[in-house]
Amino acid sequence: MRPYQQRALKFSYSLRFTIRIRTSVQELFLKFKAQELGDPQFEDRRLVLHTLPSISVDYSKWLHMQDVERLGLAARDLRSFWVHLDLQRRQIEEERGERKGQRNRLIQAVLAIQVDLQKLAHQINSQLRYLWSVASTRPLPCPLSGPTHSPPEKLLLLPQFLPPETWCRRLQGYVILRDLERYLAKLSRDFTLLKSRHGG
């Protein structure tokens, strides 16, 4: 195995990468709120997008989860966030109009995060394959295929106010970035635990 492949299998490597992506998401989140919602301090915990992965986890269940299950869920969840971000980016592209330069920068920032999420998902799949090769010869239960463009099925936003289409899209983007930032914090804890178990 080549040195860079060995590094990619280390959970400390994935932990650092996850922290870096989270920092990028935090920066984009602030820009998005200032530019698209007109208030960098905007916050509304009532807003929910049910097609996003769940952030809350029962601690006892989380602690006793099998490592392959933990990684399999992470790969699936990252793919889900990628799909949501892709839809959001396409909607921003359609709405460029005024402030085209600002929106172009926003689009590029979303694209950069999508690329990083895809790289992290690839690392996770490599780690998943490695753990299965060590533990058994069974095939992977849920390998991550390439990203698709399937749109989210249902959006529940409370409350609904201001003109529906544009404002709803922007609130959707707010929820996606907010929950992605929180999810990456949870994923960092996963990698910290895996690092302590596997020593790397």
Secondary structure in CASP SS format (residue, H / E / C, confidence):
PFRMAT SS
TARGET T0000
AUTHOR 0000-0000-0000
METHOD secondary structure of the structure
MODEL  1
M C 1.00
R C 1.00
P H 1.00
Y H 1.00
Q H 1.00
Q H 1.00
R H 1.00
A H 1.00
L H 1.00
K C 1.00
F H 1.00
S H 1.00
Y H 1.00
S H 1.00
L H 1.00
R H 1.00
F H 1.00
T H 1.00
I H 1.00
R H 1.00
I H 1.00
R H 1.00
T H 1.00
S H 1.00
V H 1.00
Q H 1.00
E H 1.00
L H 1.00
F H 1.00
L H 1.00
K H 1.00
F H 1.00
K H 1.00
A H 1.00
Q H 1.00
E H 1.00
L C 1.00
G C 1.00
D C 1.00
P C 1.00
Q C 1.00
F C 1.00
E C 1.00
D C 1.00
R C 1.00
R C 1.00
L C 1.00
V E 1.00
L C 1.00
H C 1.00
T C 1.00
L C 1.00
P C 1.00
S C 1.00
I C 1.00
S C 1.00
V C 1.00
D C 1.00
Y H 1.00
S H 1.00
K H 1.00
W H 1.00
L H 1.00
H C 1.00
M C 1.00
Q C 1.00
D H 1.00
V H 1.00
E H 1.00
R H 1.00
L H 1.00
G H 1.00
L H 1.00
A H 1.00
A H 1.00
R H 1.00
D H 1.00
L H 1.00
R H 1.00
S H 1.00
F H 1.00
W H 1.00
V H 1.00
H H 1.00
L H 1.00
D H 1.00
L H 1.00
Q H 1.00
R H 1.00
R H 1.00
Q H 1.00
I H 1.00
E H 1.00
E H 1.00
E C 1.00
R C 1.00
G C 1.00
E C 1.00
R C 1.00
K H 1.00
G H 1.00
Q H 1.00
R H 1.00
N H 1.00
R H 1.00
L H 1.00
I H 1.00
Q H 1.00
A H 1.00
V H 1.00
L H 1.00
A H 1.00
I H 1.00
Q H 1.00
V H 1.00
D H 1.00
L H 1.00
Q H 1.00
K H 1.00
L H 1.00
A H 1.00
H H 1.00
Q H 1.00
I H 1.00
N H 1.00
S H 1.00
Q H 1.00
L H 1.00
R H 1.00
Y H 1.00
L H 1.00
W H 1.00
S H 1.00
V H 1.00
A H 1.00
S C 1.00
T C 1.00
R C 1.00
P C 1.00
L C 1.00
P C 1.00
C C 1.00
P C 1.00
L C 1.00
S C 1.00
G C 1.00
P C 1.00
T C 1.00
H C 1.00
S C 1.00
P C 1.00
P C 1.00
E C 1.00
K C 1.00
L C 1.00
L E 1.00
L C 1.00
L C 1.00
P C 1.00
Q C 1.00
F C 1.00
L C 1.00
P C 1.00
P H 1.00
E H 1.00
T H 1.00
W H 1.00
C H 1.00
R H 1.00
R H 1.00
L H 1.00
Q H 1.00
G H 1.00
Y H 1.00
V H 1.00
I H 1.00
L H 1.00
R H 1.00
D H 1.00
L H 1.00
E H 1.00
R H 1.00
Y H 1.00
L H 1.00
A H 1.00
K H 1.00
L H 1.00
S H 1.00
R H 1.00
D H 1.00
F H 1.00
T H 1.00
L H 1.00
L H 1.00
K H 1.00
S H 1.00
R H 1.00
H H 1.00
G C 1.00
G C 1.00
END
